[in-house]
Amino acid sequence: MVSVAWSPMTDEVTPFGELVARERLQELVAFIATQHRLPRDEDGPLHTWVWRCRRGHEVLPRSVRAELDALLAAVPGARMTVPRSRKAVPEEPAARRVRELAAFVDEYGRLPRVSSAEERSLYNWVGRCRRGKVPMTAGLRAEFEALVSATPKVRKAKVHSGQILRRVRELAAFVDEHGRLPRVSSAEERSLYNWIGRCQLGKVPMADGVRAEFEALVSATPKVRKAKVGSGPSLQRANAGRSTVAARWTVDAARRALPRCRPEYEAVLRARVDHPDETLQQLGARCEMSKDGYAGLLRRALAGAG
């Protein structure tokens, strides 16, 4: 006896669909009457249609479904083979992948990782299944969800934890040798200096123990104050000496240019010659102009005098 599993009954069939279904049914009646068996794979489209009806893939009117059910039940000992075109059903690749995932979890006790080249294909497939991009039957979907939910999640290891620990050891050796933290002004120390900055900004992932060791090392190292540019007694003395030499040279040049200068430059040159110890700002105030304005006129007057 042939057992038949039907999909839920429906009458939503167009007249044309009902006509085609009845023609197929009559063709099946004639085939069974002459061959005394159900169609086989070599019998072509009729075999595919009967197989689809048994699988519930064909929507049939109630009357046609009842007649087909009675016809199939009346064939003693009949066995329906799967058509060659239907052997690879859509669920089969997903079922194979689920079995592969189950074997992986049973062996390693975790889900696949993207970091492993051998596991990456299965990892990507699991991700597509979670996003609903892999077609599955309801039973297979339930099996997949149960397998994934029952697998304990493995925390992702810290990125380059060994390299970070080596960096902390390198910093400890540097502090032990120099007694200070690295400086950005040194080309040899700049890489370690930049790494410390990234760690202090929280951009370098560290384990709790390594983080505590790093913080203790940095906080225990005395900070070296950075010298301010343009400060210090020696630098001030050097600037004063340069200003004195430059002023002396400018006074001599102004004295030589004064006899042959243009009228508009005479007051500027005279002020420089008559007051050699005053600064440019003082000379500008004397000529009722700014420091930059006086310096520009003096420069053009000396250039024009040759």
DADAZI-V630094 format. One record per run of one state. SS is the DSSP state (alpha for helix, beta for strand, coil for the rest). FROM is the first residue (numbers start at 1). TO is the last residue. If there is no record, write none. Layout:
BEGIN
ss;from;to
SS;FROM;TO
SS;FROM;TO
END
This chain:
BEGIN
ss;from;to
coil;1;14
alpha;15;35
coil;36;40
alpha;41;43
coil;44;44
alpha;45;55
coil;56;61
alpha;62;73
coil;74;83
alpha;84;86
coil;87;90
alpha;91;108
coil;109;119
alpha;120;130
coil;131;137
alpha;138;150
coil;151;160
alpha;161;178
coil;179;189
alpha;190;200
coil;201;207
alpha;208;220
coil;221;232
alpha;233;258
coil;259;262
alpha;263;274
coil;275;279
alpha;280;286
coil;287;290
alpha;291;305
coil;306;306
END
